[in-house]
Amino acid sequence: MDYISKRDVLKVLENINLYVNKGEFVSIIGPSGCGKSTLFHIITKLEKAYEGLVEIDGEPLEKSNQRASYMHQKDLLMPWRTLIDNVILPLEIQGKNKREAKKEVKKYFDTFGLEGFEQAYPNELSGGMRQRAALLRTFLVDSELLLLDEPFGALDAINRSKMQEWLLDIWRQFKRSVLFITHDIEEAIYLSDRIYVLSQRPARVLKEVRISFERPRKKDIVVTESFLNYKKILMDALK
């Protein structure tokens, strides 16, 4: 896949070839500005000026009725809506009335660590809670593929670590396919089944690394020799 910006002076992607299997967790790492988010814009049909083929379940993207749900780094919660009113937005867009939508999402609030905060406003919540709310909203989109664009990038190290473990637990429960963008090599190793390393712009796939750690994973794998070997492989690829 190739992508050139509309000004026709900046080539962003070049010969990109990657895939995500059903139920797989795949991460993308690469330098800032190399085109990682542009890939997500193409998959979600926000960007259509590209050459190449994108398929979902073997069907060309432009002909497919299936959607990918997309979570940005920022939570994008509406400050004037309560937490539950923010979360039900995908269901409202699908045509459900508010009462039905609230009844449907209420059962997920405990799983997502949000129970008791249904009527709170975004400015009353911690960064981690806002990200969990944004992720729940993303899960409620009728899609088997989740695109997560650095969802924990703004969190401190302790909360980021907690959110990584929580995300893996949610992923196991809901069995979705995940394509995950991160700048954090350790985060990518800990979370992923496979990792793609992209080059500087125009982005090419420099390396594909398969992570062999068994699941479920424990945090102490980050200090093992195998984990450090993966880290070295990825750091060398990014040089």
N, C-alpha and C positions, 0 to 999 in steps of 0.2 A: 504494500500500500504506500502511495505517495500522497503528500499534501503540500500545496503551495499556498501561501497567504494570498488574499485577494489583491494585494498590490503587485503580485507576481515578481517580487524581488526577494522574498524570504522563503526558502524551501525549509519546511518544518520536519516532515517525515520522508524517509527514503527506504523503499523495499522492506517495510515492516511486515513481519510474518509471525503471528503468535496465535495461540488458541487457549481456551479454557474448557476443560471437561466438565460434565455434569457433576455437581457437588464438590468441585475442586476449589481450593484457595490458592490463587496465583497473585504474586506481587510483581510490580514494576518499579525498578529503581533507576535513577539516572540523574545527570546534572540538572540544575534549575534551568528552565526555559528550553529544554530539549524537545518538548512536544508531548509529554505524558498526558497532560490534560486535554490536548487536542485530540488524542485517541479517544478519550471519553466523549468529547463533543461529537465525534464522528459516529460512535456506537449509539449514542442517544439521538442521532439525527439533528443535532443542533448545528452541525457543520456538514454541508453536502458537496462542497467543492473539492473532491479528492479523486484520485485514480486508484483503481484496484477493486477488491471484492471483500465485503464483510458479510458473514453468514451467521445465522442463528438457527441451530438444529438443521443445518444443511440448506436453509432457504435464504436467498439474498435479502439483505437488510431492507432494501427499498420495497420489497414485496411482502415482508413479514409483518404480521399483526402483533408479534410479541414485542414487549418493551423491556428495556433495561432500566432499573431504578438507580438513581444517581444521587450520591450524598457528597456535597462539597466539604471543603475543610471547615468553612464557617457553618454554624448550625442553621442559619437563615430562618430562625424562629421569628414570628411576627410579634413585636413587643406589646401590641394592643390585644392579643388573644391569650387566653389562659393556656396552660400546658395541654390539656386535653383538646381544646379547640385547635391548637396547632397540629397535634398529632392526627386528628381526623381529616385533615385536608385532602389526602389522596382518596378517601372514601367519599367525601363530598364531591370531588371532581368526577368520581365514577357514578354519581347520581343519587347517592344515599342521603336521606335526610339526617339532620344532626342527631336526633334521638337514637335512630338505628345505629349510626356510626359510633356514637359514644358507648352504646351498649356493647358493640363488637370489640372496641379497642380496650375497654376496661379490663378484660381478662388478661391482657398482656402487661399491665402496669407493674404487677409484682415481679414478673420475669425480667423486665427491663429496669428494675430498681427504682420505679417512679411512683409506687403506691403511696397515697396520702398527699401527693402534690398535684393532683388533677386540676385544682383551681388556682394554682400558683402561676404567676407571670414569669416570663423568662428572666427578668432582672432580679428575681428572688431565688434563682437556682444557681448552683455551682456550675463551673465549666463542664465537668464530667456529666452532670445530670442533663445539661442542655444537649450534649453530644449523644447521650442515650436516647433522649427524646427525638432528636433528628434521625437517629438510626431506626427507631421504631417507626417513625413516619416513612422512612425509606423501605422498611420491610413490608409495610402495608400496601405499597404499590404492587399491582398484580404482575410480578416478574420473577423469573427463576434466576436472573443474573443481577447481582448487586455490584455497582461501581462505586468504590469508596476512595475518594481523593484526599489523602492525608487527613483522615478524620480526627487523629489525635495529635496533630502537629502543634496545636496551641496549648497543650496541656503540659504541666510540669512532669518531671520524670516519675514520681511516685504514682500520680494519677494515671499517667500514660501506661505504666506497667499493669495497674489494676484493670484498666480498660482493655488492654490486650487479652488478658485472661478471660474477662467477661465476654469479649467479642467471640473468642473461640468457643465458649460455652453456648452462646446464642447460635452460632454457626452450626454446631453439632445438633442442636435441637431442631432448627428450621431447615437444615439440609439444602441451603441455597448455594449457587455457584458465586464465587467472589473474585473480582479483579480489583486489586488494592494498590494504590500509589503511595509510596513513602520515600522519604530521604534517609530513613533510619535503617541501616543495614541489619542491625541486630533485631529490630522489629520484623523485618522481612523474613529473616531466618526462622524466628520463633513462630510466626504465624503460618508460613506458607508450605504448600506442597511443592511448588516450583517458583522460581524467580527469574524474570527477564531483566537483563542489564542493558540499558540503552546508552548510546553514544551521545556526544555533543550534537547539537542541531547542525544539519538535518539528522534526526535520530535514526539509527540503525540498531538492530539487535546484535549486541556484542557477544552476549553469552546467555545461555539458558542453564540454570542450575537446579537440579532436582534435590529436594531436601528429604532425607531418608529417616528422620526421627519418627518414632511411632507416636500415635495419638491414643488417648489424650496426652498432652505434653505438660511437663512440670517446669517451673521457672528455673530450677537448678541446672537445666541443660545449658544455660547461657555461660556457665563456667567450665563446661567440658571441653576436652581437646577437640572433639569432632565439631562442636559449635565454632570454636576459634578457627579451625581449618576452613569451614565454610566462609567465615568472615574474611579470612585472608584471600580466598579465591575471588570473592566479590570485590574486595578493595583493589586487588590487582587488576581486575577487569575494568574498573572505573578509572585507573590511572591514565 
